[in-house]
Amino acid sequence: MFRSLCLVVFLVCSVLPPDALAQRRKKSIISGGSPDKATEEVETTAKEKKADIFDKPASRQAAPASKAAGAANAKSMTGKKGDGKLQEGELPEPEIVVVNSRLPGTEGINLSCTLFMSANSENPDEAKSISPMILVHDLGGSKLDLAPLALHLQSAGHTVLVPDLRGHGRSTTIVNQTDTVDYSEFRKSDFATIGQDLEACKRYLMQFNNEGKLNISMLSMLAVGDMCPIVTEWVLRDWSYANRGRIKQGKDVQALTLVSPKRKFKTFSMSQLVKAPLLSGRGTPHIPTLVIWGTESGSAKDTKAVYKAMAKYRPPSEAAMSVDRWAEQDLYKLDLPVAQEGAELLRPNEALYRFITTFNQQKILLNAAQFPWQSRGKKKKK
């Protein structure tokens, strides 16, 4: 009993800084292996930090979290030398980019995004197998909440785009207008337009796809809290597009990570969305999905219900070998015995970051042959 209590306390401390429980951020509006094995593995790391708790894939191994965390302040993140080329082990410096997103009746809204470009993007032998990721913060949050995770994923070879959603952070400027956008003033219908931000982010990454610097057909999405149903609805819509002749349209999201999803947010209902064949398991193909939550959090009941709705027809693999379980299973859970949720749950934590990275590697990178690179640009007339 004493050992279990110590373990829970240790996990809480590893997820959050020591003073975080006393300084929990308030929101402006609204307050691998088998699933069970996943939680056991994270707990194992709390006891034995040096233990290699995950089966690393044969290629594109995740960089240690310490390397990713140190990259932000280390020499590898600060620059190019002499000839302007990255040296071995260096990561491209994160770049602030502006992405124009549609806004009815205007010339659009400028989204402030941070781009974490893969170090392999200029390598012709590697670039077309780079899996891009879009990380979406919670309501009332910002791209800063996800920067540590983005750095870790970048160090593992991904190109990562993290936007401030409309009305959040620095994404408040309407093109050629003095009016600004504030999410706290949104009506229910306004939240539906956030899908345009996700579409704009994908269009931005599409440019790199057409330049041969990543493979948009290997796109992965991660959403936090109240944004989970909005992102999930957009993913399902992306899979509904028909090809345009021989040019592929949509069907690009190959993995979805949901952190503390709620059953309902405004007009969006996760309870309904997870009934779609792509998520319910009643049809094929299924989108590999990872659900993360704190079992002692206020949103735990909602998140558990969302997970159970999908798990009904997507049972865990009973294979004895980990490699077989990863191959057979496409729904995973990571339920940690902590009270934190959403962005607080994603504060720097080596085991958590490694599992998210491994999930994407196992479900996308190791299956890269299934997602051949294709230019989506219009062919120039001769």
Order of alpha helices (4+ residues) and beta strands (2+ residues): alpha-alpha-alpha-beta-beta-beta-alpha-beta-beta-alpha-alpha-beta-alpha-beta-beta-beta-alpha-alpha-beta-alpha-alpha-beta-alpha-alpha
